[in-house]
């Protein structure tokens, strides 16, 4: 709860500062219109505190109001962020021109900020949001083939499907989960894994969703780990939902699944950092070892796992926010070969967090084809 309060405080402070810069950017068209200026300030203030208002409406049982406000305010969040990025570029350009203008007056005429830019930047943001709402529903299947000498040479390729960051809750509900489950049924996996942030809501918003998930019955089972949003939504109810959906939870433990060793760790949002080195017995490392870890960060030390599956960063979800997430998670999009010889795969995520918008970061389901290594014959 303390971690959530800190996160919320920092988020609201940054979000308010972002709105302040956007307001400064559009001020040239609002200055002659006092009523419009005050209406804009009131609306922006409401949008800044809207995440708190959404949770408040949830808690008092006003589900329809919470869902409506969530859709409006989170879509606005995408629009505000893109506008913010645009005005940052505008102000940075104008700031660069100041010293140049002292050298030659002609540079001052190249300044961008003004009424025309105050309209152009939000108009471009609106177009990108419209495109992003379309892209957010274009679910892609990414197929990754990995060959390993840790499978018997005569073994059939093993099909593993990864879900991550679905964020079921107020916005993503039955229609989204139906789309995802139908696609997984077509892929016919041997094993299904979920790498966190599947749940992002109170339990009353998840009615009927576990039954949709339960349709998936891969031969080697379904396994899941916690992400940070399972803790934010309420850990016990999130675990209960995932278990009703047929998932076996891997909470800082490893199990044998067919020819694999499958390990999973809790997200550190729970306040405990897992000892990954203790999960797998050294004698079992002759088997292909798969680690489910929500955040795409690799523990320092020896080569413990053959493949780590992660999510969390969404590849920023909205470009150029990927430049910000890359500061903390440089491996946030696709397959990475590590110096230790292991691999990490970072999913872009299957749903969306906050804004139901994705820009140049489409949602994905990932299919891994794990096959025995067969060297080419001479």
TIDOKOL-62940 format. One record per residue (C-alpha): residue in three letters; x, y, z. Coordinates in pm, 1 decimal. Each point is the difference from the previous one (the first is absolute). Example, Ala and Ser with C-alpha at 12.3 -4.5 7.8 and 13.67 -1.06 7.14 Angstrom:
% residues 2
{"Ala", {1230.0, -450.0, 780.0}}
{"Ser", {137.0, 344.0, -66.0}}
END
This chain:
% residues 378
{"Unk", {0.0, 0.0, 0.0}}
{"Unk", {286.4, 240.1, 82.6}}
{"Unk", {169.4, -77.6, -332.8}}
{"Unk", {-325.9, 66.9, -182.5}}
{"Unk", {-44.6, 332.5, 181.7}}
{"Unk", {353.5, 106.2, -94.1}}
{"Unk", {-55.1, -105.4, -360.8}}
{"Unk", {-328.7, 190.2, -15.4}}
{"Unk", {150.7, 315.9, 150.4}}
{"Unk", {291.6, 1.9, -242.6}}
{"Unk", {-226.8, -81.1, -293.2}}
{"Unk", {-245.0, 281.4, 78.2}}
{"Unk", {283.4, 250.8, 45.1}}
{"Unk", {152.0, -90.2, -336.4}}
{"Unk", {-341.7, -9.0, -164.9}}
{"Unk", {-84.9, 347.7, 133.2}}
{"Unk", {332.7, 138.5, -123.7}}
{"Unk", {-66.8, -151.0, -341.8}}
{"Unk", {-338.1, 173.2, -15.4}}
{"Unk", {160.1, 330.0, 102.6}}
{"Unk", {233.7, -14.6, -298.2}}
{"Unk", {-283.1, -95.5, -237.1}}
{"Unk", {-203.3, 294.5, 130.8}}
{"Unk", {291.8, 231.1, -63.9}}
{"Unk", {20.3, -137.0, -352.1}}
{"Unk", {-366.5, 69.6, -83.4}}
{"Unk", {-17.0, 329.2, 192.3}}
{"Unk", {48.2, 219.2, -311.8}}
{"Unk", {-346.2, -101.8, -125.0}}
{"Unk", {-159.7, 23.2, 346.7}}
{"Unk", {131.5, 339.8, 114.6}}
{"Unk", {-262.5, 204.7, -192.5}}
{"Unk", {-276.7, -226.1, 134.7}}
{"Unk", {-17.1, 13.5, 384.4}}
{"Unk", {-296.5, -239.1, 26.0}}
{"Unk", {172.9, -258.1, -218.1}}
{"Unk", {316.6, 40.7, 204.3}}
{"Unk", {-176.1, -69.4, 329.1}}
{"Unk", {-199.9, -287.9, -147.0}}
{"Unk", {324.0, -155.0, -125.9}}
{"Unk", {169.0, 37.8, 338.7}}
{"Unk", {-295.4, -159.5, 181.8}}
{"Unk", {-16.9, -288.8, -248.0}}
{"Unk", {375.6, -61.8, 24.1}}
{"Unk", {-17.8, 3.7, 378.9}}
{"Unk", {-276.8, -258.0, -11.5}}
{"Unk", {202.2, -217.7, -236.3}}
{"Unk", {305.9, 15.9, 226.5}}
{"Unk", {-191.8, -144.7, 295.9}}
{"Unk", {-219.2, -228.3, -214.1}}
{"Unk", {197.9, -321.3, 80.5}}
{"Unk", {-84.8, 57.3, 367.2}}
{"Unk", {-362.9, 79.0, -85.4}}
{"Unk", {-27.3, -322.2, -201.4}}
{"Unk", {118.2, -207.7, 296.7}}
{"Unk", {-237.6, 190.5, 227.2}}
{"Unk", {-299.1, -73.2, -223.8}}
{"Unk", {104.3, -365.9, -5.5}}
{"Unk", {13.3, -21.4, 377.5}}
{"Unk", {-351.5, 139.4, 47.7}}
{"Unk", {-142.0, -238.8, -260.5}}
{"Unk", {-65.2, 249.1, -283.1}}
{"Unk", {141.4, -232.4, -263.9}}
{"Unk", {-158.4, 163.0, -305.7}}
{"Unk", {126.0, 342.6, 105.4}}
{"Unk", {345.8, -136.4, 73.2}}
{"Unk", {17.9, -169.7, -339.4}}
{"Unk", {-117.3, 309.8, -188.1}}
{"Unk", {241.6, 228.9, 182.2}}
{"Unk", {283.2, -250.7, -46.5}}
{"Unk", {-52.3, -14.6, -375.9}}
{"Unk", {-23.1, 379.2, -36.6}}
{"Unk", {282.9, 92.1, 236.1}}
{"Unk", {240.9, -272.8, -112.5}}
{"Unk", {-54.9, 85.8, -365.0}}
{"Unk", {65.0, 361.9, 94.7}}
{"Unk", {320.4, -119.8, 167.8}}
{"Unk", {130.3, -120.8, -336.3}}
{"Unk", {-100.3, 325.9, -168.1}}
{"Unk", {162.8, 206.9, 275.5}}
{"Unk", {323.9, -199.2, -12.1}}
{"Unk", {34.8, 32.7, -377.9}}
{"Unk", {-76.2, 372.2, 23.7}}
{"Unk", {255.8, 27.9, 278.6}}
{"Unk", {266.0, -170.2, -213.8}}
{"Unk", {-81.6, 232.5, -288.8}}
{"Unk", {24.6, 314.8, 210.4}}
{"Unk", {323.7, -121.2, 161.3}}
{"Unk", {147.4, -14.6, -350.9}}
{"Unk", {-139.2, 345.9, -80.1}}
{"Unk", {134.6, 161.3, 317.2}}
{"Unk", {336.8, -174.1, -35.0}}
{"Unk", {30.3, 138.0, -353.4}}
{"Unk", {-89.7, 350.5, 113.5}}
{"Unk", {244.2, -24.3, 290.7}}
{"Unk", {276.5, -98.6, -242.2}}
{"Unk", {-76.8, 303.6, -214.4}}
{"Unk", {51.1, 250.5, 281.9}}
{"Unk", {383.0, 2.0, -0.7}}
{"Unk", {-0.5, -22.1, -379.0}}
{"Unk", {-232.3, 300.0, -16.2}}
{"Unk", {260.2, 209.2, 181.1}}
{"Unk", {243.5, -80.6, -277.7}}
{"Unk", {-241.0, 69.7, -283.9}}
{"Unk", {-349.0, 143.5, 28.3}}
{"Unk", {-130.3, -221.6, -278.7}}
{"Unk", {6.9, -304.3, 226.8}}
{"Unk", {-267.8, 154.2, 223.6}}
{"Unk", {-245.7, -16.2, -288.6}}
{"Unk", {28.1, -381.1, 1.5}}
{"Unk", {-167.9, -32.2, 341.4}}
{"Unk", {-291.5, -246.1, -6.1}}
{"Unk", {-211.1, 81.1, 304.9}}
{"Unk", {-305.4, 206.0, -83.3}}
{"Unk", {-370.2, -28.7, -93.0}}
{"Unk", {64.5, -215.9, -304.1}}
{"Unk", {212.7, -250.1, 193.6}}
{"Unk", {-248.9, 8.3, 289.3}}
{"Unk", {-258.2, -148.4, -237.0}}
{"Unk", {226.7, -220.1, -211.4}}
{"Unk", {153.9, -203.9, 286.3}}
{"Unk", {-336.1, -103.4, 158.5}}
{"Unk", {-142.8, -73.2, -346.5}}
{"Unk", {289.7, -236.5, -71.7}}
{"Unk", {-44.0, -158.8, 344.8}}
{"Unk", {-368.4, -58.8, -72.9}}
{"Unk", {80.1, -174.0, -330.5}}
{"Unk", {258.6, -220.4, 169.9}}
{"Unk", {-249.3, -93.7, 273.6}}
{"Unk", {-256.3, -103.3, -261.4}}
{"Unk", {263.6, -214.0, -169.6}}
{"Unk", {117.5, -135.2, 337.1}}
{"Unk", {-348.6, -111.7, 100.6}}
{"Unk", {-7.5, -204.4, -320.3}}
{"Unk", {347.8, -146.1, 52.0}}
{"Unk", {-87.7, -103.0, 357.2}}
{"Unk", {-247.1, -253.4, -143.8}}
{"Unk", {234.7, -143.7, -262.9}}
{"Unk", {116.1, -302.7, 195.6}}
{"Unk", {311.8, -151.3, -155.9}}
{"Unk", {150.7, -345.6, 38.9}}
{"Unk", {377.5, 10.0, 29.3}}
{"Unk", {162.7, -336.7, -73.2}}
{"Unk", {343.5, -77.8, 142.3}}
{"Unk", {181.3, -325.9, -78.9}}
{"Unk", {273.2, -110.7, 237.5}}
{"Unk", {213.8, -309.6, -46.7}}
{"Unk", {165.7, -161.2, 299.4}}
{"Unk", {213.3, -304.9, 69.9}}
{"Unk", {-188.3, -43.5, 328.8}}
{"Unk", {-287.8, -177.2, -173.8}}
{"Unk", {22.3, -356.5, -132.2}}
{"Unk", {103.7, -0.1, -365.5}}
{"Unk", {-317.2, -183.6, -100.5}}
{"Unk", {-236.6, 223.9, 199.0}}
{"Unk", {-280.2, 188.0, -171.0}}
{"Unk", {20.1, 380.8, 18.1}}
{"Unk", {-165.5, 130.6, 314.7}}
{"Unk", {-248.6, 284.2, -48.0}}
{"Unk", {-6.2, 253.0, 285.5}}
{"Unk", {-230.0, 303.1, -3.9}}
{"Unk", {72.4, 307.0, 214.1}}
{"Unk", {-257.7, 254.2, 114.9}}
{"Unk", {106.4, 311.0, 184.6}}
{"Unk", {-147.2, 328.6, 121.7}}
{"Unk", {-358.5, -67.5, -101.6}}
{"Unk", {-130.2, 237.8, 270.7}}
{"Unk", {-350.3, -141.7, 31.3}}
{"Unk", {-222.0, 245.1, 181.8}}
{"Unk", {-216.2, 301.9, -68.4}}
{"Unk", {96.8, 39.7, -367.1}}
{"Unk", {125.0, -340.9, -115.3}}
{"Unk", {-273.6, -251.5, 68.0}}
{"Unk", {-192.2, -276.2, -176.5}}
{"Unk", {52.0, 113.1, -360.9}}
{"Unk", {376.3, 35.2, 43.3}}
{"Unk", {38.6, -331.3, 180.1}}
{"Unk", {-213.6, -177.4, -260.8}}
{"Unk", {230.3, 133.9, -271.3}}
{"Unk", {307.9, -118.3, 188.1}}
{"Unk", {-135.1, -344.2, 90.7}}
{"Unk", {-126.9, -63.8, -353.9}}
{"Unk", {345.0, 79.3, -138.7}}
{"Unk", {169.1, -229.5, 251.4}}
{"Unk", {-241.2, -281.5, -88.7}}
{"Unk", {110.2, 34.5, -362.8}}
{"Unk", {365.9, -28.0, 102.1}}
{"Unk", {-59.4, -329.3, 187.6}}
{"Unk", {282.7, 40.7, 253.3}}
{"Unk", {144.2, -280.2, 208.4}}
{"Unk", {56.9, 245.1, 286.0}}
{"Unk", {-145.9, 342.4, 87.4}}
{"Unk", {184.4, 247.4, 223.5}}
{"Unk", {-110.9, 342.2, 127.0}}
{"Unk", {274.7, 236.5, 109.2}}
{"Unk", {-189.9, 241.7, 223.6}}
{"Unk", {-242.0, 292.7, -4.0}}
{"Unk", {-282.5, -221.3, -122.9}}
{"Unk", {-228.9, 155.4, 260.4}}
{"Unk", {-41.7, 373.6, 50.0}}
{"Unk", {-332.2, 39.3, 180.5}}
{"Unk", {-208.7, -80.8, 303.8}}
{"Unk", {-160.8, -342.8, 4.1}}
{"Unk", {-349.8, 123.6, -92.9}}
{"Unk", {129.9, 113.5, -339.8}}
{"Unk", {124.9, -350.3, -85.2}}
{"Unk", {-333.1, -183.6, 2.2}}
{"Unk", {-26.7, -253.4, -281.4}}
{"Unk", {361.5, 40.5, -114.7}}
{"Unk", {139.4, -305.2, 180.3}}
{"Unk", {-244.8, -219.1, -193.7}}
{"Unk", {139.5, 131.0, -329.8}}
{"Unk", {357.2, -71.9, 110.6}}
{"Unk", {-104.9, -346.4, 116.7}}
{"Unk", {-69.4, -102.8, -361.0}}
{"Unk", {375.4, -22.7, -51.6}}
{"Unk", {128.3, -343.4, 101.3}}
{"Unk", {349.0, -53.5, -150.3}}
{"Unk", {146.7, -347.2, 63.7}}
{"Unk", {285.4, 127.0, 220.6}}
{"Unk", {-217.0, 244.6, 190.3}}
{"Unk", {-24.0, 373.6, 68.8}}
{"Unk", {237.6, 184.9, 229.3}}
{"Unk", {8.8, 361.2, 117.6}}
{"Unk", {201.5, 238.6, 214.0}}
{"Unk", {-87.4, 327.4, 168.2}}
{"Unk", {67.9, 340.7, -150.3}}
{"Unk", {-6.7, 329.9, 182.8}}
{"Unk", {-367.5, 58.7, -88.7}}
{"Unk", {-110.6, -320.9, 169.7}}
{"Unk", {117.8, 166.3, 320.4}}
{"Unk", {-161.6, 333.5, -86.2}}
{"Unk", {-334.6, -169.1, -76.0}}
{"Unk", {12.1, -210.6, 316.9}}
{"Unk", {222.7, -305.8, 11.1}}
{"Unk", {-237.0, -251.4, 155.9}}
{"Unk", {-287.4, 68.9, -238.4}}
{"Unk", {240.2, 5.9, -296.8}}
{"Unk", {143.7, -339.3, 97.0}}
{"Unk", {-348.9, -141.2, 50.5}}
{"Unk", {-104.8, 117.8, -346.2}}
{"Unk", {306.6, -149.3, -170.0}}
{"Unk", {-49.2, -330.2, 180.0}}
{"Unk", {-368.7, -10.1, -100.2}}
{"Unk", {120.0, 62.2, -355.4}}
{"Unk", {203.8, -320.0, 19.5}}
{"Unk", {346.7, 146.4, 52.6}}
{"Unk", {250.9, -153.1, 238.0}}
{"Unk", {182.3, 280.6, 179.0}}
{"Unk", {378.5, -14.3, 11.7}}
{"Unk", {93.4, 212.6, 297.2}}
{"Unk", {377.2, -22.8, 42.7}}
{"Unk", {11.1, -368.4, -86.1}}
{"Unk", {78.4, -237.7, -285.6}}
{"Unk", {-182.9, -305.9, -134.1}}
{"Unk", {65.6, -267.8, -259.9}}
{"Unk", {-228.1, 36.3, -301.7}}
{"Unk", {52.4, -263.4, -265.5}}
{"Unk", {362.5, 30.2, -117.6}}
{"Unk", {37.8, 344.3, 161.9}}
{"Unk", {79.7, 150.6, 334.4}}
{"Unk", {-237.4, 292.5, 41.7}}
{"Unk", {75.6, 263.6, 265.6}}
{"Unk", {-187.7, 312.9, 99.0}}
{"Unk", {62.8, 292.6, 232.7}}
{"Unk", {-226.6, 254.4, 166.1}}
{"Unk", {24.5, 360.8, -105.8}}
{"Unk", {198.8, 214.5, 246.2}}
{"Unk", {-308.6, 222.2, 44.2}}
{"Unk", {-84.4, -251.2, 271.9}}
{"Unk", {300.0, 120.2, 198.3}}
{"Unk", {211.4, -315.6, -34.6}}
{"Unk", {282.2, -53.3, -248.6}}
{"Unk", {15.0, -364.1, -108.5}}
{"Unk", {320.7, -202.5, 23.1}}
{"Unk", {6.2, -128.5, -357.0}}
{"Unk", {314.5, -204.9, 54.0}}
{"Unk", {-179.8, -212.0, 259.5}}
{"Unk", {-293.4, -91.0, -224.8}}
{"Unk", {162.9, -273.9, -205.3}}
{"Unk", {208.0, -289.9, 127.0}}
{"Unk", {341.5, 1.2, -174.9}}
{"Unk", {-53.4, -367.8, -85.4}}
{"Unk", {-307.0, 95.0, -205.0}}
{"Unk", {172.8, 255.4, -220.5}}
{"Unk", {51.7, -261.5, -267.6}}
{"Unk", {-370.5, 57.4, -78.1}}
{"Unk", {-114.9, 303.9, -194.2}}
{"Unk", {-87.6, 256.5, 266.9}}
{"Unk", {-261.4, 267.1, -60.7}}
{"Unk", {-30.1, 295.2, 240.3}}
{"Unk", {-318.7, 207.8, 25.1}}
{"Unk", {88.3, 345.9, 134.5}}
{"Unk", {-227.1, 300.1, -46.6}}
{"Unk", {265.0, 269.8, -35.6}}
{"Unk", {254.1, -36.6, -283.5}}
{"Unk", {304.7, 23.5, 223.2}}
{"Unk", {262.2, -272.1, 26.0}}
{"Unk", {149.7, -92.7, 335.6}}
{"Unk", {375.9, 39.3, 13.4}}
{"Unk", {202.7, -314.4, 39.1}}
{"Unk", {34.7, -336.5, -162.5}}
{"Unk", {-200.2, -152.5, -279.7}}
{"Unk", {-307.2, -129.8, 186.8}}
{"Unk", {-269.4, -18.2, -269.3}}
{"Unk", {-17.8, -71.1, -370.7}}
{"Unk", {-285.4, 238.3, -77.9}}
{"Unk", {-162.5, 276.1, 205.7}}
{"Unk", {-347.7, 118.7, -98.1}}
{"Unk", {-100.3, 348.8, 115.0}}
{"Unk", {-231.1, 290.2, -77.9}}
{"Unk", {-81.7, 309.1, 208.1}}
{"Unk", {145.9, 279.7, -216.4}}
{"Unk", {-248.7, -29.5, -294.5}}
{"Unk", {283.2, 142.1, -214.1}}
{"Unk", {-126.0, 330.9, 132.3}}
{"Unk", {-347.6, -66.6, -149.4}}
{"Unk", {-5.1, 350.1, -149.7}}
{"Unk", {298.3, 124.8, -198.6}}
{"Unk", {203.2, 199.3, 107.9}}
{"Unk", {-65.6, -126.2, 356.1}}
{"Unk", {214.1, -302.1, -92.9}}
{"Unk", {302.5, 230.6, 35.1}}
{"Unk", {-95.2, 52.6, 365.4}}
{"Unk", {-66.1, -366.9, 80.6}}
{"Unk", {329.6, -92.6, -169.1}}
{"Unk", {187.8, 188.2, 272.8}}
{"Unk", {-112.6, -261.5, 252.2}}
{"Unk", {-60.2, -294.2, -235.0}}
{"Unk", {240.7, 10.8, -295.9}}
{"Unk", {-116.4, -348.6, -105.2}}
{"Unk", {-370.7, 66.8, -55.2}}
{"Unk", {-87.2, -127.2, -345.5}}
{"Unk", {59.0, -349.9, -129.8}}
{"Unk", {277.9, -255.9, 29.2}}
{"Unk", {341.0, 82.4, 146.2}}
{"Unk", {305.6, -224.3, 8.8}}
{"Unk", {196.6, 63.9, 316.5}}
{"Unk", {378.9, -25.7, 50.8}}
{"Unk", {-52.0, -298.2, 231.1}}
{"Unk", {-151.2, -198.0, -288.4}}
{"Unk", {-355.1, 24.9, 132.2}}
{"Unk", {-291.3, 178.7, -167.7}}
{"Unk", {-258.9, 249.6, 119.9}}
{"Unk", {-327.5, 69.6, -174.1}}
{"Unk", {-187.8, 318.6, 90.7}}
{"Unk", {-361.3, 7.1, -115.6}}
{"Unk", {-159.9, 328.8, -106.9}}
{"Unk", {-307.0, -117.0, 193.0}}
{"Unk", {-338.6, -133.7, -103.9}}
{"Unk", {-218.9, 282.6, 129.5}}
{"Unk", {57.4, 359.5, 106.2}}
{"Unk", {59.3, 176.4, 328.4}}
{"Unk", {-187.7, 326.0, 45.7}}
{"Unk", {-73.3, 139.7, -347.2}}
{"Unk", {-168.8, -252.3, -233.3}}
{"Unk", {248.8, 124.4, -257.7}}
{"Unk", {319.6, -138.9, -151.1}}
{"Unk", {219.4, 190.9, -241.2}}
{"Unk", {267.9, -195.0, -189.6}}
{"Unk", {-6.9, -271.5, 266.9}}
{"Unk", {-276.8, -244.7, -97.6}}
{"Unk", {-130.2, -255.4, 253.2}}
{"Unk", {130.3, -352.3, -26.9}}
{"Unk", {-38.9, -363.4, 85.6}}
{"Unk", {332.0, -181.7, -26.7}}
{"Unk", {41.1, -354.4, -129.3}}
{"Unk", {329.1, -173.2, 78.3}}
{"Unk", {90.3, -311.1, -196.4}}
{"Unk", {258.3, -180.4, 211.1}}
{"Unk", {171.8, -262.0, -214.5}}
{"Unk", {295.4, -239.0, 41.1}}
{"Unk", {324.8, 125.3, -148.6}}
{"Unk", {86.9, -182.7, -320.7}}
{"Unk", {333.5, 107.7, -151.2}}
{"Unk", {10.6, 9.0, -377.6}}
{"Unk", {143.8, -312.7, -155.5}}
{"Unk", {331.9, 52.7, -182.8}}
END
